[in-house]
Amino acid sequence: MPQTVLGNDIMKNRQTTFTTVLFTLGSLALCQFVQAVTPAPDGGYPGGNTAEGQNALFSLATGTYNTAVGFLSLESDIAGQFNTAIGAGALLANVGDPSTGAGTENTATGAGALLSNTNALDNTADGAFALFSNTRGSGNTATGAAALERNTTGAGNTAIGQAALNENVTGSFNTAIGTAALLAASGDSNTVVGSGAGGSVGGADHVICIGQGVAGANVDNSCYIGSIWNQPGGSQPVYVNSDGKLGLLVSSRRFKDEIKPIANASAVIYALEPVSFRYKPEIEPTRPRGFGLIAEDVEKISPDLVTRGVDGKVNSVRYDQVNAMLLNEFLKAHRKVQELEKEMAALNAQLKDQAAQIQQISARVQVTGPAKTVVFNNQ
């Protein structure tokens, strides 16, 4: 599991700088104040260590700049540095190894906070039993009673709220904000916000749940948002790009390049075969009858009309592109109709002209009347 480990040079430089600053400030304080407090403060030990409470910093050997306040706080620490433990049993098992930076720069506030930590570093636990079981997980932040209580080796987790990420054991880089948020999860890189959110995530990775009680599901790379279903909205739809960016569909020229007419490319829509269907229950619980296309069938006709998931598999049809193609075919048909209408108009004009000529001829014939016939009688 990933852990933050400081190099020897970085640790030495940091300790030297810290020591120099402390002694400089201490010298200035002595110059300003002639009289010290009486009686002198207790709990101060060599190496900048402070201990107050039964067996606090009991095993200390070479560790420096540690602060332990409370029964058994930092009791096992031998060589840890820059640790702060306030509360009975806080950082009790921490040992420390300055050669690797292990067991350093931990802060535990609350009874039993970071109690089992041995050689992890850069953890912050604020609350009774916060990060209680953590042993080697580094870079965790737990704020709230029993937050990240069962974490052992998970690293880079952030839990804010009572019992947040309480059941997580080895999962890393999770963020849970809210009472009992991500309570039973032990996956990686999940983010939940809201009391009781993420309750059904389990061991899935990269799940997002937003909203009180939004349980989500044990499905990798999924997102759940409370109070969003069936809500009236505006007139413009929302889209998500391949990087997960949420936004509105834009059509301005300034957002596009390689612009050219569709021409005959839209003719592929005549090969599409619409179907009726119902989504599987895990996709849409209400399962209303739908009408549309099958993405795999569309891909065979035009790969440009489908979208793919992160695994490369076909996921959906780009219906907005189909609509643009339909518009193109409609306009092409409309122009043909317009041409036909012009031809029909010209033909009608010719027919009218011919009808007018015929009418004129007919009128002349009626005026002159029938030709007279002369009969000669030879008798």
Contacts in CASP RR format, 6 or more apart in sequence:
PFRMAT RR
TARGET T0000
AUTHOR 0000-0000-0000
METHOD contacts of the structure
MODEL  1
MPQTVLGNDIMKNRQTTFTTVLFTLGSLALCQFVQAVTPAPDGGYPGGNT
AEGQNALFSLATGTYNTAVGFLSLESDIAGQFNTAIGAGALLANVGDPST
GAGTENTATGAGALLSNTNALDNTADGAFALFSNTRGSGNTATGAAALER
NTTGAGNTAIGQAALNENVTGSFNTAIGTAALLAASGDSNTVVGSGAGGS
VGGADHVICIGQGVAGANVDNSCYIGSIWNQPGGSQPVYVNSDGKLGLLV
SSRRFKDEIKPIANASAVIYALEPVSFRYKPEIEPTRPRGFGLIAEDVEK
ISPDLVTRGVDGKVNSVRYDQVNAMLLNEFLKAHRKVQELEKEMAALNAQ
LKDQAAQIQQISARVQVTGPAKTVVFNNQ
1 136 0 8 1.000
1 137 0 8 1.000
1 153 0 8 1.000
1 154 0 8 1.000
1 155 0 8 1.000
1 170 0 8 1.000
1 171 0 8 1.000
1 172 0 8 1.000
2 155 0 8 1.000
2 156 0 8 1.000
2 172 0 8 1.000
3 120 0 8 1.000
3 121 0 8 1.000
3 136 0 8 1.000
3 137 0 8 1.000
3 138 0 8 1.000
3 139 0 8 1.000
3 155 0 8 1.000
4 121 0 8 1.000
4 122 0 8 1.000
4 138 0 8 1.000
4 139 0 8 1.000
4 155 0 8 1.000
5 100 0 8 1.000
5 101 0 8 1.000
5 102 0 8 1.000
5 121 0 8 1.000
5 138 0 8 1.000
6 14 0 8 1.000
6 101 0 8 1.000
6 104 0 8 1.000
6 121 0 8 1.000
7 100 0 8 1.000
7 101 0 8 1.000
8 99 0 8 1.000
11 81 0 8 1.000
11 98 0 8 1.000
11 101 0 8 1.000
11 104 0 8 1.000
15 64 0 8 1.000
15 65 0 8 1.000
15 81 0 8 1.000
18 65 0 8 1.000
18 82 0 8 1.000
22 48 0 8 1.000
42 52 0 8 1.000
43 50 0 8 1.000
43 51 0 8 1.000
43 52 0 8 1.000
44 50 0 8 1.000
44 51 0 8 1.000
45 51 0 8 1.000
45 57 0 8 1.000
45 60 0 8 1.000
47 63 0 8 1.000
47 64 0 8 1.000
47 65 0 8 1.000
48 64 0 8 1.000
48 65 0 8 1.000
48 66 0 8 1.000
49 57 0 8 1.000
49 60 0 8 1.000
49 63 0 8 1.000
49 64 0 8 1.000
49 65 0 8 1.000
49 66 0 8 1.000
49 67 0 8 1.000
49 68 0 8 1.000
50 66 0 8 1.000
50 67 0 8 1.000
50 68 0 8 1.000
50 69 0 8 1.000
51 57 0 8 1.000
51 60 0 8 1.000
51 66 0 8 1.000
51 67 0 8 1.000
51 68 0 8 1.000
51 69 0 8 1.000
51 73 0 8 1.000
51 74 0 8 1.000
52 68 0 8 1.000
52 69 0 8 1.000
52 70 0 8 1.000
53 68 0 8 1.000
53 69 0 8 1.000
53 70 0 8 1.000
53 71 0 8 1.000
53 73 0 8 1.000
54 70 0 8 1.000
54 71 0 8 1.000
54 72 0 8 1.000
55 71 0 8 1.000
55 72 0 8 1.000
55 75 0 8 1.000
56 68 0 8 1.000
56 69 0 8 1.000
56 70 0 8 1.000
56 71 0 8 1.000
56 72 0 8 1.000
56 73 0 8 1.000
56 74 0 8 1.000
56 75 0 8 1.000
56 85 0 8 1.000
57 66 0 8 1.000
57 68 0 8 1.000
57 73 0 8 1.000
57 74 0 8 1.000
57 75 0 8 1.000
57 77 0 8 1.000
58 72 0 8 1.000
58 75 0 8 1.000
58 76 0 8 1.000
59 75 0 8 1.000
59 76 0 8 1.000
59 77 0 8 1.000
59 78 0 8 1.000
60 66 0 8 1.000
60 74 0 8 1.000
60 77 0 8 1.000
60 78 0 8 1.000
61 78 0 8 1.000
61 79 0 8 1.000
62 78 0 8 1.000
62 79 0 8 1.000
62 98 0 8 1.000
63 77 0 8 1.000
63 78 0 8 1.000
63 79 0 8 1.000
63 80 0 8 1.000
63 81 0 8 1.000
63 96 0 8 1.000
63 98 0 8 1.000
64 80 0 8 1.000
64 81 0 8 1.000
64 82 0 8 1.000
65 81 0 8 1.000
65 82 0 8 1.000
66 74 0 8 1.000
66 77 0 8 1.000
66 80 0 8 1.000
66 81 0 8 1.000
66 82 0 8 1.000
66 83 0 8 1.000
66 84 0 8 1.000
66 85 0 8 1.000
67 83 0 8 1.000
67 84 0 8 1.000
67 85 0 8 1.000
67 86 0 8 1.000
68 74 0 8 1.000
68 75 0 8 1.000
68 77 0 8 1.000
68 83 0 8 1.000
68 85 0 8 1.000
68 90 0 8 1.000
68 91 0 8 1.000
69 85 0 8 1.000
69 86 0 8 1.000
69 87 0 8 1.000
70 85 0 8 1.000
70 86 0 8 1.000
70 87 0 8 1.000
70 88 0 8 1.000
70 89 0 8 1.000
70 90 0 8 1.000
71 87 0 8 1.000
71 88 0 8 1.000
71 89 0 8 1.000
72 88 0 8 1.000
72 89 0 8 1.000
72 92 0 8 1.000
73 85 0 8 1.000
73 86 0 8 1.000
73 87 0 8 1.000
73 88 0 8 1.000
73 89 0 8 1.000
73 90 0 8 1.000
73 91 0 8 1.000
73 92 0 8 1.000
73 108 0 8 1.000
74 83 0 8 1.000
74 85 0 8 1.000
74 90 0 8 1.000
74 91 0 8 1.000
74 92 0 8 1.000
74 94 0 8 1.000
75 89 0 8 1.000
75 92 0 8 1.000
76 92 0 8 1.000
76 93 0 8 1.000
76 94 0 8 1.000
76 95 0 8 1.000
77 83 0 8 1.000
77 91 0 8 1.000
77 94 0 8 1.000
77 95 0 8 1.000
77 96 0 8 1.000
78 95 0 8 1.000
78 96 0 8 1.000
79 95 0 8 1.000
79 96 0 8 1.000
79 97 0 8 1.000
79 98 0 8 1.000
80 94 0 8 1.000
80 95 0 8 1.000
80 96 0 8 1.000
80 97 0 8 1.000
80 98 0 8 1.000
80 103 0 8 1.000
80 104 0 8 1.000
81 96 0 8 1.000
81 98 0 8 1.000
81 101 0 8 1.000
81 103 0 8 1.000
81 104 0 8 1.000
81 105 0 8 1.000
82 104 0 8 1.000
82 105 0 8 1.000
83 91 0 8 1.000
83 94 0 8 1.000
83 103 0 8 1.000
83 104 0 8 1.000
83 105 0 8 1.000
83 106 0 8 1.000
83 107 0 8 1.000
83 108 0 8 1.000
84 106 0 8 1.000
84 107 0 8 1.000
84 108 0 8 1.000
84 109 0 8 1.000
85 91 0 8 1.000
85 94 0 8 1.000
85 106 0 8 1.000
85 107 0 8 1.000
85 108 0 8 1.000
85 113 0 8 1.000
85 114 0 8 1.000
86 108 0 8 1.000
86 109 0 8 1.000
86 110 0 8 1.000
87 108 0 8 1.000
87 109 0 8 1.000
87 110 0 8 1.000
87 111 0 8 1.000
87 112 0 8 1.000
87 113 0 8 1.000
88 110 0 8 1.000
88 111 0 8 1.000
88 112 0 8 1.000
89 111 0 8 1.000
89 112 0 8 1.000
89 113 0 8 1.000
89 115 0 8 1.000
90 108 0 8 1.000
90 109 0 8 1.000
90 110 0 8 1.000
90 111 0 8 1.000
90 112 0 8 1.000
90 113 0 8 1.000
90 114 0 8 1.000
90 115 0 8 1.000
90 125 0 8 1.000
91 106 0 8 1.000
91 108 0 8 1.000
91 113 0 8 1.000
91 114 0 8 1.000
91 115 0 8 1.000
91 117 0 8 1.000
92 112 0 8 1.000
92 115 0 8 1.000
92 116 0 8 1.000
93 115 0 8 1.000
93 116 0 8 1.000
93 117 0 8 1.000
93 118 0 8 1.000
93 135 0 8 1.000
94 103 0 8 1.000
94 106 0 8 1.000
94 114 0 8 1.000
94 117 0 8 1.000
94 118 0 8 1.000
94 119 0 8 1.000
95 103 0 8 1.000
95 118 0 8 1.000
95 119 0 8 1.000
96 102 0 8 1.000
96 103 0 8 1.000
96 104 0 8 1.000
96 118 0 8 1.000
96 119 0 8 1.000
97 103 0 8 1.000
97 119 0 8 1.000
98 104 0 8 1.000
100 119 0 8 1.000
101 121 0 8 1.000
102 119 0 8 1.000
102 120 0 8 1.000
102 121 0 8 1.000
103 117 0 8 1.000
103 118 0 8 1.000
103 119 0 8 1.000
103 120 0 8 1.000
103 121 0 8 1.000
104 121 0 8 1.000
104 122 0 8 1.000
105 121 0 8 1.000
105 122 0 8 1.000
106 114 0 8 1.000
106 117 0 8 1.000
106 120 0 8 1.000
106 121 0 8 1.000
106 122 0 8 1.000
106 123 0 8 1.000
106 124 0 8 1.000
106 125 0 8 1.000
107 123 0 8 1.000
107 124 0 8 1.000
107 125 0 8 1.000
107 126 0 8 1.000
108 114 0 8 1.000
108 115 0 8 1.000
108 117 0 8 1.000
108 123 0 8 1.000
108 124 0 8 1.000
108 125 0 8 1.000
108 130 0 8 1.000
108 131 0 8 1.000
109 125 0 8 1.000
109 126 0 8 1.000
109 127 0 8 1.000
110 125 0 8 1.000
110 126 0 8 1.000
110 127 0 8 1.000
110 128 0 8 1.000
110 129 0 8 1.000
110 130 0 8 1.000
111 128 0 8 1.000
111 129 0 8 1.000
112 128 0 8 1.000
112 129 0 8 1.000
112 130 0 8 1.000
112 132 0 8 1.000
113 125 0 8 1.000
113 126 0 8 1.000
113 127 0 8 1.000
113 128 0 8 1.000
113 129 0 8 1.000
113 130 0 8 1.000
113 131 0 8 1.000
113 132 0 8 1.000
113 142 0 8 1.000
114 123 0 8 1.000
114 125 0 8 1.000
114 130 0 8 1.000
114 131 0 8 1.000
114 132 0 8 1.000
114 134 0 8 1.000
115 129 0 8 1.000
115 132 0 8 1.000
115 133 0 8 1.000
116 132 0 8 1.000
116 133 0 8 1.000
116 134 0 8 1.000
116 135 0 8 1.000
116 152 0 8 1.000
117 123 0 8 1.000
117 131 0 8 1.000
117 134 0 8 1.000
117 135 0 8 1.000
118 135 0 8 1.000
118 136 0 8 1.000
119 135 0 8 1.000
119 136 0 8 1.000
120 134 0 8 1.000
120 135 0 8 1.000
120 136 0 8 1.000
120 137 0 8 1.000
120 138 0 8 1.000
120 139 0 8 1.000
120 140 0 8 1.000
121 138 0 8 1.000
121 139 0 8 1.000
122 138 0 8 1.000
122 139 0 8 1.000
123 131 0 8 1.000
123 134 0 8 1.000
123 137 0 8 1.000
123 138 0 8 1.000
123 139 0 8 1.000
123 140 0 8 1.000
123 141 0 8 1.000
123 142 0 8 1.000
124 139 0 8 1.000
124 140 0 8 1.000
124 141 0 8 1.000
124 142 0 8 1.000
124 143 0 8 1.000
125 131 0 8 1.000
125 134 0 8 1.000
125 140 0 8 1.000
125 142 0 8 1.000
125 147 0 8 1.000
125 148 0 8 1.000
126 142 0 8 1.000
126 143 0 8 1.000
126 144 0 8 1.000
127 142 0 8 1.000
127 143 0 8 1.000
127 144 0 8 1.000
127 145 0 8 1.000
127 147 0 8 1.000
128 145 0 8 1.000
128 146 0 8 1.000
129 145 0 8 1.000
129 146 0 8 1.000
129 149 0 8 1.000
130 142 0 8 1.000
130 143 0 8 1.000
130 144 0 8 1.000
130 145 0 8 1.000
130 146 0 8 1.000
130 147 0 8 1.000
130 148 0 8 1.000
130 149 0 8 1.000
130 159 0 8 1.000
131 140 0 8 1.000
131 142 0 8 1.000
131 147 0 8 1.000
131 148 0 8 1.000
131 149 0 8 1.000
131 151 0 8 1.000
132 146 0 8 1.000
132 149 0 8 1.000
132 150 0 8 1.000
133 149 0 8 1.000
133 150 0 8 1.000
133 151 0 8 1.000
133 152 0 8 1.000
133 169 0 8 1.000
134 140 0 8 1.000
134 148 0 8 1.000
134 151 0 8 1.000
134 152 0 8 1.000
134 153 0 8 1.000
134 154 0 8 1.000
135 152 0 8 1.000
135 153 0 8 1.000
136 152 0 8 1.000
136 153 0 8 1.000
137 151 0 8 1.000
137 152 0 8 1.000
137 153 0 8 1.000
137 154 0 8 1.000
137 155 0 8 1.000
137 156 0 8 1.000
138 155 0 8 1.000
138 156 0 8 1.000
139 155 0 8 1.000
139 156 0 8 1.000
139 157 0 8 1.000
140 148 0 8 1.000
140 151 0 8 1.000
140 154 0 8 1.000
140 155 0 8 1.000
140 156 0 8 1.000
140 157 0 8 1.000
140 158 0 8 1.000
140 159 0 8 1.000
141 156 0 8 1.000
141 157 0 8 1.000
141 158 0 8 1.000
141 159 0 8 1.000
141 160 0 8 1.000
142 148 0 8 1.000
142 151 0 8 1.000
142 157 0 8 1.000
142 158 0 8 1.000
142 159 0 8 1.000
142 164 0 8 1.000
142 165 0 8 1.000
143 159 0 8 1.000
143 160 0 8 1.000
143 161 0 8 1.000
144 159 0 8 1.000
144 160 0 8 1.000
144 161 0 8 1.000
144 162 0 8 1.000
144 163 0 8 1.000
144 164 0 8 1.000
145 162 0 8 1.000
145 163 0 8 1.000
146 162 0 8 1.000
146 163 0 8 1.000
146 166 0 8 1.000
147 159 0 8 1.000
147 160 0 8 1.000
147 161 0 8 1.000
147 162 0 8 1.000
147 163 0 8 1.000
147 164 0 8 1.000
147 165 0 8 1.000
147 166 0 8 1.000
148 157 0 8 1.000
148 159 0 8 1.000
148 164 0 8 1.000
148 165 0 8 1.000
148 166 0 8 1.000
148 168 0 8 1.000
149 163 0 8 1.000
149 166 0 8 1.000
150 166 0 8 1.000
150 167 0 8 1.000
150 168 0 8 1.000
150 169 0 8 1.000
151 157 0 8 1.000
151 165 0 8 1.000
151 168 0 8 1.000
151 169 0 8 1.000
151 170 0 8 1.000
151 171 0 8 1.000
152 169 0 8 1.000
152 170 0 8 1.000
153 169 0 8 1.000
153 170 0 8 1.000
154 168 0 8 1.000
154 169 0 8 1.000
154 170 0 8 1.000
154 171 0 8 1.000
154 172 0 8 1.000
155 172 0 8 1.000
155 173 0 8 1.000
156 172 0 8 1.000
156 173 0 8 1.000
156 174 0 8 1.000
157 165 0 8 1.000
157 168 0 8 1.000
157 171 0 8 1.000
157 172 0 8 1.000
157 173 0 8 1.000
157 174 0 8 1.000
157 175 0 8 1.000
157 176 0 8 1.000
158 174 0 8 1.000
158 175 0 8 1.000
158 176 0 8 1.000
158 177 0 8 1.000
159 165 0 8 1.000
159 168 0 8 1.000
159 174 0 8 1.000
159 175 0 8 1.000
159 176 0 8 1.000
159 181 0 8 1.000
159 182 0 8 1.000
160 176 0 8 1.000
160 177 0 8 1.000
160 178 0 8 1.000
161 176 0 8 1.000
161 177 0 8 1.000
161 178 0 8 1.000
161 179 0 8 1.000
161 181 0 8 1.000
162 178 0 8 1.000
162 179 0 8 1.000
162 180 0 8 1.000
163 179 0 8 1.000
163 180 0 8 1.000
163 183 0 8 1.000
164 176 0 8 1.000
164 177 0 8 1.000
164 178 0 8 1.000
164 179 0 8 1.000
164 180 0 8 1.000
164 181 0 8 1.000
164 182 0 8 1.000
164 183 0 8 1.000
165 174 0 8 1.000
165 176 0 8 1.000
165 181 0 8 1.000
165 182 0 8 1.000
165 183 0 8 1.000
165 185 0 8 1.000
166 180 0 8 1.000
166 183 0 8 1.000
167 183 0 8 1.000
167 184 0 8 1.000
167 185 0 8 1.000
167 186 0 8 1.000
168 174 0 8 1.000
168 182 0 8 1.000
168 185 0 8 1.000
168 186 0 8 1.000
168 187 0 8 1.000
169 186 0 8 1.000
170 186 0 8 1.000
170 187 0 8 1.000
171 185 0 8 1.000
171 186 0 8 1.000
171 187 0 8 1.000
171 188 0 8 1.000
172 188 0 8 1.000
172 189 0 8 1.000
173 188 0 8 1.000
173 189 0 8 1.000
174 182 0 8 1.000
174 185 0 8 1.000
174 187 0 8 1.000
174 188 0 8 1.000
174 189 0 8 1.000
174 190 0 8 1.000
174 191 0 8 1.000
175 190 0 8 1.000
175 191 0 8 1.000
175 192 0 8 1.000
176 182 0 8 1.000
176 185 0 8 1.000
176 190 0 8 1.000
176 191 0 8 1.000
176 192 0 8 1.000
176 197 0 8 1.000
177 192 0 8 1.000
177 193 0 8 1.000
177 194 0 8 1.000
178 192 0 8 1.000
178 193 0 8 1.000
178 194 0 8 1.000
178 195 0 8 1.000
178 196 0 8 1.000
178 197 0 8 1.000
179 194 0 8 1.000
179 195 0 8 1.000
179 196 0 8 1.000
180 195 0 8 1.000
180 196 0 8 1.000
181 192 0 8 1.000
181 193 0 8 1.000
181 194 0 8 1.000
181 195 0 8 1.000
181 196 0 8 1.000
181 197 0 8 1.000
181 198 0 8 1.000
182 190 0 8 1.000
182 192 0 8 1.000
182 197 0 8 1.000
182 198 0 8 1.000
182 199 0 8 1.000
182 201 0 8 1.000
182 209 0 8 1.000
183 196 0 8 1.000
183 198 0 8 1.000
183 199 0 8 1.000
184 199 0 8 1.000
184 201 0 8 1.000
184 202 0 8 1.000
185 192 0 8 1.000
185 198 0 8 1.000
185 199 0 8 1.000
185 201 0 8 1.000
185 202 0 8 1.000
185 203 0 8 1.000
185 204 0 8 1.000
186 202 0 8 1.000
186 203 0 8 1.000
187 201 0 8 1.000
187 202 0 8 1.000
187 203 0 8 1.000
187 204 0 8 1.000
187 205 0 8 1.000
188 205 0 8 1.000
188 206 0 8 1.000
189 205 0 8 1.000
189 206 0 8 1.000
190 198 0 8 1.000
190 201 0 8 1.000
190 204 0 8 1.000
190 205 0 8 1.000
190 206 0 8 1.000
190 207 0 8 1.000
190 208 0 8 1.000
190 209 0 8 1.000
191 207 0 8 1.000
191 208 0 8 1.000
191 209 0 8 1.000
192 198 0 8 1.000
192 201 0 8 1.000
192 207 0 8 1.000
192 208 0 8 1.000
192 209 0 8 1.000
192 210 0 8 1.000
192 214 0 8 1.000
193 209 0 8 1.000
193 210 0 8 1.000
193 211 0 8 1.000
194 209 0 8 1.000
194 210 0 8 1.000
194 211 0 8 1.000
194 212 0 8 1.000
194 213 0 8 1.000
194 214 0 8 1.000
195 212 0 8 1.000
195 213 0 8 1.000
196 212 0 8 1.000
196 213 0 8 1.000
196 215 0 8 1.000
197 209 0 8 1.000
197 210 0 8 1.000
197 211 0 8 1.000
197 212 0 8 1.000
197 213 0 8 1.000
197 214 0 8 1.000
197 215 0 8 1.000
197 216 0 8 1.000
198 207 0 8 1.000
198 209 0 8 1.000
198 213 0 8 1.000
198 214 0 8 1.000
198 215 0 8 1.000
198 216 0 8 1.000
198 224 0 8 1.000
199 209 0 8 1.000
199 213 0 8 1.000
199 215 0 8 1.000
199 216 0 8 1.000
200 215 0 8 1.000
200 216 0 8 1.000
200 217 0 8 1.000
200 218 0 8 1.000
201 207 0 8 1.000
201 209 0 8 1.000
201 215 0 8 1.000
201 216 0 8 1.000
201 217 0 8 1.000
201 218 0 8 1.000
202 218 0 8 1.000
203 218 0 8 1.000
204 217 0 8 1.000
204 218 0 8 1.000
204 219 0 8 1.000
204 220 0 8 1.000
204 222 0 8 1.000
205 220 0 8 1.000
205 221 0 8 1.000
206 220 0 8 1.000
206 221 0 8 1.000
206 222 0 8 1.000
207 216 0 8 1.000
207 217 0 8 1.000
207 219 0 8 1.000
207 220 0 8 1.000
207 221 0 8 1.000
207 222 0 8 1.000
207 223 0 8 1.000
207 224 0 8 1.000
208 222 0 8 1.000
208 223 0 8 1.000
208 224 0 8 1.000
209 215 0 8 1.000
209 216 0 8 1.000
209 223 0 8 1.000
209 224 0 8 1.000
210 224 0 8 1.000
210 225 0 8 1.000
210 226 0 8 1.000
211 225 0 8 1.000
211 226 0 8 1.000
211 227 0 8 1.000
214 224 0 8 1.000
214 225 0 8 1.000
214 226 0 8 1.000
215 224 0 8 1.000
216 222 0 8 1.000
216 224 0 8 1.000
217 224 0 8 1.000
217 282 0 8 1.000
221 310 0 8 1.000
236 248 0 8 1.000
236 249 0 8 1.000
237 248 0 8 1.000
237 249 0 8 1.000
238 246 0 8 1.000
238 247 0 8 1.000
238 248 0 8 1.000
239 246 0 8 1.000
239 247 0 8 1.000
239 248 0 8 1.000
239 249 0 8 1.000
240 246 0 8 1.000
240 247 0 8 1.000
241 247 0 8 1.000
249 320 0 8 1.000
253 259 0 8 1.000
262 324 0 8 1.000
262 325 0 8 1.000
262 328 0 8 1.000
265 325 0 8 1.000
266 324 0 8 1.000
266 325 0 8 1.000
266 326 0 8 1.000
266 328 0 8 1.000
266 329 0 8 1.000
266 332 0 8 1.000
267 329 0 8 1.000
268 301 0 8 1.000
268 302 0 8 1.000
268 305 0 8 1.000
268 325 0 8 1.000
269 322 0 8 1.000
269 325 0 8 1.000
269 326 0 8 1.000
269 329 0 8 1.000
270 329 0 8 1.000
271 301 0 8 1.000
272 293 0 8 1.000
272 297 0 8 1.000
272 298 0 8 1.000
272 301 0 8 1.000
272 322 0 8 1.000
273 293 0 8 1.000
273 294 0 8 1.000
273 297 0 8 1.000
274 291 0 8 1.000
274 292 0 8 1.000
274 293 0 8 1.000
275 291 0 8 1.000
275 292 0 8 1.000
275 293 0 8 1.000
275 294 0 8 1.000
276 289 0 8 1.000
276 290 0 8 1.000
276 291 0 8 1.000
276 292 0 8 1.000
277 289 0 8 1.000
277 290 0 8 1.000
277 291 0 8 1.000
277 292 0 8 1.000
278 287 0 8 1.000
278 288 0 8 1.000
278 289 0 8 1.000
278 290 0 8 1.000
279 287 0 8 1.000
279 290 0 8 1.000
280 287 0 8 1.000
281 287 0 8 1.000
292 317 0 8 1.000
293 317 0 8 1.000
293 319 0 8 1.000
293 322 0 8 1.000
295 306 0 8 1.000
295 307 0 8 1.000
295 314 0 8 1.000
295 315 0 8 1.000
295 316 0 8 1.000
295 317 0 8 1.000
296 314 0 8 1.000
298 305 0 8 1.000
298 306 0 8 1.000
298 317 0 8 1.000
299 305 0 8 1.000
299 306 0 8 1.000
299 314 0 8 1.000
304 318 0 8 1.000
304 321 0 8 1.000
305 317 0 8 1.000
305 318 0 8 1.000
305 321 0 8 1.000
305 322 0 8 1.000
306 314 0 8 1.000
306 315 0 8 1.000
306 316 0 8 1.000
306 317 0 8 1.000
306 318 0 8 1.000
307 314 0 8 1.000
307 315 0 8 1.000
307 316 0 8 1.000
307 317 0 8 1.000
307 318 0 8 1.000
308 314 0 8 1.000
308 315 0 8 1.000
309 315 0 8 1.000
END
